[in-house]
Amino acid sequence: MSARPFSRLAFALAALAAVALPLSAHEIGAIEVRGLFAKGGEYRVDISVDPRHALPAGAVEAARQAPPIVGLDAATEREIGLWFRALAGSATLAFDGRPAKPLFEVVRAAGDPNDPFAAPAKPELRLRGRTPAGAKVATFRVDLPVGSFPVALVSEGEGDPVFRWTEAAKTSEPFPLAQAVVPPARAEVIRRYLVLGYTHILPKGVDHILFVLGLFLLSLRLRPLLLQVTAFTVAHTLTLGLAMLGWVHLSPRIVEPLIAVSIVYVAVENLFARELKKSRIALVFCFGLLHGLGFAGVLSELGLPRSEFVPALLSFNAGVELGQLSVLAGAFLLVGALRSRPWYRLRVAVPASLAIAAVGMYWAIERVLG
């Protein structure tokens, strides 16, 4: 066989390599994108740049549109600053089609400290922020002509990243966000915690129900009853908020027996007092502080969304208040017409208070010994 076919084959391979190598070096993998959507609603998207690639056309113009970049010091600016500013001015992370407004910062990807031959840590551009409440999907886009680049996105705790090749100036395929990493919408937070607060009274909060009934049995008129309920609500709202912020803490082994004791005290006082005194309102306020710590134990197990802390807390309290008012409404429907009868105290208020005191005493002993 003559050498001519081999020379032709060698020429063809060399020509192919001359075309393919520039393409692989300059059209594929100039940047790499990795994103994590964390539980609690935070996200971070890191963009690394291969410095062997030349700056794409339009980089200078895109850099002029860039927002401030935290941590872009003089050394990083000389090394790769124009690349980062161009990417910051042309990259778009969107949720459900709506562009996010992330914080841009320079981070350094640490190498293996135990490997003496590992490459030194290289700077990366990070987009950081909070996932919008109720978001369903995320997309990523870069309008610089950087060819194809890989995008790997993952929801924390949901398995391996979803890996896709994306073309410059084209939006990536939508990445479905796991429910665990997306803060709920405010309307959903309000609805959810309103229901939780209400159901913590009706039907689950038997001890709170008995306390409210103890208040009801002494007050023959509406205004004194509302004064007690208002004092109780203000107090438990105060300690619940402080406890959820971590500013107040008391062990349930102390709180729960004291709540039972508060039920006993109110019920026993009903046996001896015939009218509401101001001291009773102050005492109800103090008992409300205890009950708020009891509510905090429940909320600590359920958790409050950090992004909607205040609406969730207020909604839970509103649900508790609605539950208490429902208990009072039921009591009025049941015996309200009898409260003006001369025998009401002897036949209704005293026996009911004795029953409440007995139950409260049993709970107090059980909770101390348990």
Residue, then its C-alpha position, 0 to 999 in steps of 0.5 A: m500500500s502506498a503512503r499516499p492514503f495514509s498521508r491523506l488520512a493524517f491530513a484529514l485528522a489534522a484538519l478535523a483536530a484543527v476545527a474540533l479543538p478550538l470548538s471544544a476550547h472556546e465553544i463548550g465549557a467556558i463557564e460552569v454553573r452549580g446551584l443549591f436550593a437549601k431548606g429554609g428558603e435560601y439559594r446559592v448559584d456558583i459560576s466558575v470560569d475556565p480562564r483558558h477561554a477568551l473573553p466573549a464578544g460584548a463582555v465589556e458592554a455587559a460588565r457596564q450593566a453589572p450590579p456591585i459584586v461583594g468581595l471583588d478585590a484588586a487581586t481578583e479584579r486583575e485575575i478574572g474581574l472582567w469575566f465576573r462583571a460581564l457575567a453579573g451583568s448578563a446572567t439571570l436566575a428566574f423563579d416561575g419566569r420572574p427574574a430574581k435580584p440576587l446578591f453577587e459575591v466572589v467566593r473561592a472554591a477550596g481545594d483538597p487541603n490534604d493533597p499537595f498537588a491540588a490546584p489552588a482555590k480559584p475564585e467563583l461568582r456566586l448569586r445568593g438570595r432567598t427563594p420566593a414564597g410559593a415558587k415552583v420552578a427555577t431557570f438560569r440564563v446567560d446572554l453572553p456568547v459563551g457557547s454551551f455550558p453545564v448547569a447542575l441544580v439540586s434541592e437540598g436533601e432531594g438526591d443528585p443534582v439535575f444536570r443539563w447543557t444550556e446554550a448561551a442566550k437561551t433559558s435553561e430547562p425549568f428545574p422543579l423546586a422541592q416543596a421543602v426548599v420553598p417558603p410557603a406563600r403568605a396567604e398559605v402561612i396565615r391559613r395554616y397557622l390560623v388553623l393550627g392555633y384554633t385546633h390547639i384549643l378546639p379540640k386538642g387543648v382541653d387544659h386551655i378549654l377548662f381554664v377559659l370555662g373557669l373564667f366564664l363561670l365567675s363572670l355573670r356579665l360580658r364586660p368582666l369576662l372580656l377583660q379577663v380573656t383580653a388579659f389572658t390573650v395579651a399575656h400568652t401572646l407576649t410570652l409566645g413571641l418571646a419564647m419563639l425568638g429564643w429570649v425566654h425559655l422554661s422547661p415543659r416539666i415546670v410549665e405544664p404542671l403550673i398550667a394545671v395549677s392555674i386551672v385549679y386556682v381559678a376553679v377554686e377561687n370561683l367557689f369563694a368569690r362572688e364577683l370579679k376583682k381587679s386582682r383576678i385580672a392581674l392573676v389571669f394575666c400572670f397565668g396567661l404568661l404560663h399558657g403562652l410558654g405552653f403554646a411555645g412548646v407546640l410551636s417549637e415542634l411545628g416550627l415557624p417559617r423564618s421568611e414569614f415569622v411575624p404573620a405565622l406568629l400572629s395567625f397562630n395567636a389569632g387562631v388561639e383567640l378564635g378557639q377561646l371565643s368559640v369555647l365561650a360562645g358554646a358556654f353561653l349557648l349551653v347555660g347563658a340563659l340560666r346565668s340570671r337565675p338565683w340558683y345558677r351559682l349553686r347548681v351550675a357554677v359551683p359544681a362545674s368549678l369543683a369538677i374543673a378543679a378536680v381535673g386540674m389537680y389530677w393533671a398537676i399531680e400526673r405532670v409532676l410525677g410523670 
